[in-house]
Amino acid sequence: MTDNIYFRLLRLAPVIKNPVLVTITDTEGSTPQKAGNSAIFSNRGLIAGTVGGGIAERRVQELAVEYAARGKSHFHHSLFDKNSEDPAEAICGGRITMLIDADPLKHLEVYREMERSVMEEKAGVLVTRVSPDGESAVVIHRYWIADKAGSGLPPAVSAMIESLLSEIRTGHAGDDYIKTEPDIPGEKAKQLFFLEPVFPQPKLIIAGAGHIGRALSHLGRLTGFEVTVVDNRKEYANADNLPDAGRIIVKDIGRAMAEINKTPDTYIVIVTRGHGYDAEALRPCIGSKAGYVGMIGSRGKVAKMRSDFLAEGWATEDQWDMIHTPIGLEIKSKTVQEIAVSIIAQLILVKNSRTVKQDLSRGRRRGYG
């Protein structure tokens, strides 16, 4: 399950008292974090997430306690002075606007609905509606929309949501945090709407539960992947050896890999214990829709396998060229941990490069803010 800040609230709800959710909604100039970054605070301090660290979070912590006591949500503007004598502040020189939600737990059912959608591998849009409440406070309402924008939202906002949902369905949506301030007939006070596309977690499938597979499982979870490990050895494919894996499959490797649903959000790493098992794991991945397929091996082993696959008709030259092998970024890695770091770095590069291409294709600045 993805480590989305709203899902963290779901898990913390039974044990945390009076949490405050702080979200950066706008930035100007140089700032520690970008719009959309969030953090959860309590009277004991930062619980999860970040809004910039250092001086920013110290200030926000004080405000969070104050607004939690009042039970009122608020917008707060923070200036980072590049001429400040405080080194933590002087490196920036910009302004951030933060939405301080004094009662985020009132939207638990919205977070549950969002979690159910993501568990079903369905992306959607989280809508945050902010309305004025007196001189300085605001009222916050949230809605989860995965299929069609419902009634009750201004037509302009509904149209934007429909556009985002269409981009999500066609695979062209980025993760922009979108702000809009529509004109609503009959209402003098301006309302703000923030739209957050939320996607299922990218899936890392590791064929092989040995030392490298175990290290990859740990790093994959740390870097935001939903981790599945496949191996036919029970003594390796178990929770004691793979505590970070969300799913462990003990089965014939070739059959298990053939049964796995492969989408553009699937990242496959083949690190089995031998040439024959690598080939079994790789064959069902050839020509699939997986966003990444990589296989460990020396250049000699890779050349031999390539020759075999082409000779047997298991892959075309173009299909083979899509495989990342030898695997990982070249960082002169030697240890198991270093090899795992090089592989995870390559996965992140491929994943984030894909997001950048999507952003460019859709036009990152569409006049929504």
C-alpha atoms as one frame of an Amber mdcrd trajectory, in Angstrom:
protein
   0.000   0.000   0.000   1.308   3.408  -0.969   2.610   5.707   1.775   0.213
   8.523   0.827  -0.109  11.102   3.640  -3.898  10.574   3.802  -3.425   6.830
   4.253  -1.009   7.602   7.073  -3.855   9.527   8.723  -6.046   6.440   8.380
  -3.496   4.290  10.168  -2.767   6.920  12.832  -6.411   7.831  13.541  -6.905
   5.271  16.362  -3.813   6.387  18.269  -3.221  10.074  17.510  -4.975  12.932
  19.313  -5.863  16.221  17.595  -3.584  15.858  14.554  -3.110  18.782  12.186
  -2.528  18.308   8.462  -0.423  21.018   6.828  -0.207  21.205   3.026   1.844
  23.610   0.923  -0.637  25.087  -1.550   1.472  27.714  -3.292   5.083  28.828
  -3.580   6.935  31.859  -4.898  10.650  32.032  -5.530  13.033  29.561  -3.910
  11.398  27.415  -1.213  12.309  24.175   0.607   9.357  22.191  -0.810   6.835
  22.439  -3.635   3.053  22.758  -3.703   1.368  19.514  -2.678   3.881  18.502
  -0.010   2.124  17.701   3.280   2.959  16.866   6.870   1.069  15.638   9.927
   1.730  17.308  13.269   0.527  16.768  16.809   1.344  18.580  20.020   4.333
  16.247  20.270   5.829  17.394  16.973   6.151  16.163  13.405   4.511  12.755
  12.882   4.873  12.165   9.121   5.717  13.945   5.879   7.497  17.280   5.462
   6.834  20.904   4.572  10.478  21.847   4.284  12.337  20.807   7.399  14.359
  23.011   9.695  12.987  26.470  10.423   9.816  25.956   8.344   8.710  22.929
  10.317   9.594  24.515  13.633   7.309  27.427  12.800   4.560  25.176  11.500
   4.724  22.996  14.613   3.933  26.042  16.765   1.048  27.029  14.487  -0.304
  23.463  14.403  -0.615  23.344  18.187  -2.288  26.768  18.209  -4.875  25.946
  15.530  -5.588  22.484  16.923  -6.492  24.123  20.242  -8.777  26.586  18.455
 -10.321  23.928  16.220 -10.064  26.355  13.291  -8.351  25.796   9.952  -6.368
  28.585   8.350  -4.095  29.696   5.513  -0.624  30.735   6.610   2.001  32.613
   4.587   5.650  32.106   5.419   8.504  34.194   4.037  12.020  32.846   3.697
  14.350  35.850   3.768  17.478  35.304   1.696  19.181  38.079   3.715  18.356
  36.461   7.049  21.141  35.771   9.522  19.643  32.309  10.069  21.510  29.981
   7.637  18.495  27.674   7.374  16.360  30.562   6.140  18.908  32.444   4.046
  19.385  29.652   1.515  15.882  30.155   0.140  14.435  33.613  -0.278  10.852
  32.754  -1.258   7.334  32.506   0.098   5.130  29.505   0.778   1.416  29.386
   1.476   0.246  26.548   3.719  -3.236  25.230   4.389  -3.447  24.271   8.049
  -6.242  21.723   8.513  -7.105  21.635  12.207  -9.434  18.631  11.889  -8.249
  16.295   9.090  -9.842  13.234  10.731 -13.321  14.421   9.816 -12.584  13.200
   6.283 -11.627   9.639   7.239 -14.373   8.133   5.072 -13.016  10.034   2.054
  -9.548   8.604   2.738 -11.044   5.106   3.075 -12.817   5.474  -0.251  -9.581
   6.645  -1.853  -7.697   3.708  -0.332 -10.284   1.246  -1.686  -9.878   2.686
  -5.179  -6.100   2.507  -5.044  -6.231  -1.077  -3.734  -8.316  -1.863  -6.823
  -5.588  -0.180  -8.927  -7.868   2.705  -9.843  -6.453   6.233  -9.889  -8.549
   9.311  -9.210  -8.600  12.908  -8.025  -8.766  14.136  -4.432 -10.606  17.470
  -4.331 -10.062  19.857  -1.420 -12.600  22.681  -1.224 -11.631  25.650   0.958
 -14.288  28.227   1.894 -13.857  31.408   3.961 -15.148  31.249   7.544 -15.114
  34.669   9.122 -12.189  37.051   9.032  -9.269  34.639   8.802 -10.417  31.027
   9.268 -11.493  28.592   6.536 -13.717  25.529   6.252 -12.334  22.481   4.444
 -14.265  19.776   2.591 -12.713  16.876   0.693 -14.101  14.618  -2.035 -12.666
  11.534  -3.750 -13.562  11.233  -7.436 -12.461   8.199  -9.426 -15.119   7.856
 -12.111 -17.087  11.031 -12.765 -17.261  14.428 -11.093 -20.453  14.472  -9.057
 -22.977  17.240  -8.624 -22.413  20.002  -6.106 -19.140  21.225  -7.580 -18.915
  24.359  -9.726 -19.145  23.522 -13.463 -15.635  24.855 -14.149 -14.161  22.603
 -11.439 -16.148  19.589 -12.661 -14.826  20.168 -16.181 -11.239  20.272 -14.909
 -11.771  17.051 -12.953 -13.246  15.331 -16.018 -10.215  16.445 -18.021  -7.852
  15.036 -15.384  -9.748  11.745 -15.227  -9.552  11.484 -19.018  -5.780  12.007
 -18.875  -5.501   9.401 -16.127  -7.412   6.841 -18.220  -5.198   7.456 -21.254
  -1.973   7.397 -19.247  -1.146  11.071 -19.836  -1.773  12.470 -16.352   1.067
  13.858 -14.279   1.049  14.434 -10.538   0.582  18.226 -10.606  -1.030  19.789
  -7.528  -3.576  22.089  -9.177  -5.119  25.187  -7.621  -8.145  26.965  -9.062
 -10.364  29.832  -7.899 -13.532  29.685 -10.002 -16.190  32.368 -10.174 -19.321
  30.918  -8.576 -22.552  32.769  -9.481 -24.329  34.199  -6.449 -21.323  33.858
  -4.113 -19.239  36.893  -3.180 -16.636  35.080  -1.103 -14.061  33.265  -3.173
 -13.640  29.530  -2.762 -10.432  27.717  -3.591 -10.235  24.204  -4.981  -7.138
  22.016  -4.944  -6.991  18.943  -7.193  -4.558  16.113  -6.454  -4.250  13.167
  -8.849  -3.631  10.017  -6.789  -2.247   6.873  -8.403  -1.736   3.265  -7.321
   1.746   2.505  -6.112   4.220   1.368  -8.805   4.820  -2.371  -8.547   8.271
  -3.884  -8.207   8.386  -7.580  -9.095  11.620  -9.263  -8.021  12.342 -12.710
  -9.438  14.782 -14.208  -6.961  14.805 -14.128  -3.156  18.549 -14.356  -2.628
  20.845 -11.679  -1.183  20.267  -9.133  -3.965  16.523  -9.807  -4.042  16.332
  -9.237  -0.289  18.280  -5.952  -0.511  16.120  -4.826  -3.449  12.978  -5.632
  -1.505  14.106  -3.355   1.313  15.154  -0.471  -0.942  12.066  -0.849  -3.115
   9.765  -0.397  -0.136  11.783   2.591   1.087  11.494   4.290  -2.313   7.749
   3.862  -2.708   7.254   0.616  -4.635   4.770  -2.116  -3.822   7.121  -5.092
  -3.611   6.443  -8.670  -4.738   9.160 -11.336  -4.599   8.969 -14.602  -6.571
  11.037 -17.716  -5.853  10.494 -21.468  -5.778  12.481 -21.984  -2.554  10.475
 -21.775   0.675  13.631 -21.399   2.720  14.242 -18.035   0.970  10.746 -16.956
  -0.070   9.361 -16.244   3.401   8.576 -13.275   5.619  11.605 -13.820   7.852
  13.979 -13.423   4.908  11.856 -10.779   3.152  10.301  -8.573   5.855   9.814
  -5.659   3.430   7.938  -7.577   0.739   4.232  -6.873   0.547   3.677 -10.159
  -1.285   5.742 -13.349  -1.544   5.026 -15.963  -4.227   6.452 -19.464  -3.736
   5.991 -21.148  -7.101   7.753 -22.233 -10.255   9.409 -18.976 -11.332   8.446
 -19.109 -15.006   4.807 -19.920 -14.244   4.580 -17.252 -11.551   6.041 -14.586
 -13.824   3.624 -15.555 -16.599   0.664 -15.092 -14.230   1.677 -11.618 -13.051
  -0.318  -8.786 -14.615   2.164  -6.501 -16.368   1.254  -2.841 -16.849   3.284
   0.311 -17.543   3.476   0.700 -13.732   5.115  -2.730 -13.334   8.897  -2.831
 -12.846  10.452  -6.294 -13.156  13.906  -7.193 -11.851  15.326 -10.663 -12.514
  18.017 -11.719 -10.030  17.574 -15.487  -9.717  20.236 -17.984  -8.728  21.177
 -19.156 -12.202  21.113 -18.743 -15.962  18.278 -21.242 -16.475  16.003 -19.610
 -13.913  16.753 -16.173 -15.366  15.604 -17.381 -18.773  12.414 -18.856 -17.293
  11.641 -15.582 -15.548  12.434 -13.463 -18.587  10.482 -15.303 -21.270   6.981
 -14.279 -20.041   8.152 -10.650 -19.837   9.252 -10.328 -23.451   6.901  -8.037
 -25.361   4.839  -7.275 -22.245   3.529  -3.847 -21.233   5.834  -3.676 -18.207
   7.416  -0.276 -17.728  10.792  -1.838 -16.962  12.360  -5.266 -17.350  15.903
  -5.757 -16.124  18.090  -8.843 -15.680  21.332  -9.228 -13.778  24.296 -10.942
 -15.394  27.790 -10.593 -16.771  28.214  -9.337 -20.319  29.194 -12.842 -21.425
  26.100 -14.421 -19.881  23.866 -11.722 -21.337  25.359 -12.183 -24.816  24.782
 -15.963 -24.643  21.183 -15.524 -23.488  20.511 -12.968 -26.199  21.779 -15.379
 -28.826  19.581 -18.168 -27.449  16.443 -16.019 -27.299  16.873 -14.764 -30.852
  17.685 -18.226 -32.213  14.630 -19.801 -30.524  12.329 -16.999 -31.643  11.540
 -16.041 -28.050  12.418 -12.386 -28.725  13.085 -10.093 -31.636  16.125  -7.836
 -31.638  13.916  -4.836 -30.856  12.291  -6.676 -27.944  15.648  -7.722 -26.540
  16.948  -4.161 -26.783  14.130  -3.081 -24.436  15.609  -5.211 -21.624  17.943
  -3.487 -19.174  20.822  -5.908 -19.040  23.413  -5.812 -17.612  21.213  -4.193
 -15.025  21.631  -1.025 -12.949  23.401   2.291 -13.296  27.172   2.181 -13.594
  28.400   3.249 -10.145  31.240   0.696  -9.916  29.224  -1.256  -7.360  30.856
  -4.239  -5.661  28.809  -5.303  -2.647  25.284  -6.733  -2.667  23.968  -3.501
  -1.172  25.749  -1.367  -3.761  24.401  -3.514  -6.586  20.882  -3.116  -5.177
  21.350   0.663  -4.974  22.451   0.800  -8.623  19.367  -1.183  -9.697  16.918
   0.880  -7.649  18.518   4.071  -8.988  17.900   2.859 -12.536  14.270   2.001
 -11.718  13.730   5.473 -10.286  15.362   7.068 -13.333  13.078   5.154 -15.709
   9.968   5.853 -13.599  10.635   9.552 -13.195  11.708  10.014 -16.816   8.351
   8.584 -17.818   6.573  11.113 -15.572   8.569  13.977 -17.093   7.575  12.858
 -20.597   3.929  12.770 -19.536   4.193  16.273 -18.092   5.719  17.583 -21.301
   3.107  15.883 -23.463   0.194  17.371 -21.533   1.622  20.868 -21.039   2.627
  21.482 -17.465   1.252  25.026 -17.357  -2.390  24.921 -18.366  -3.580  28.087
 -16.637  -5.286  26.255 -13.777  -3.601  28.272 -11.051
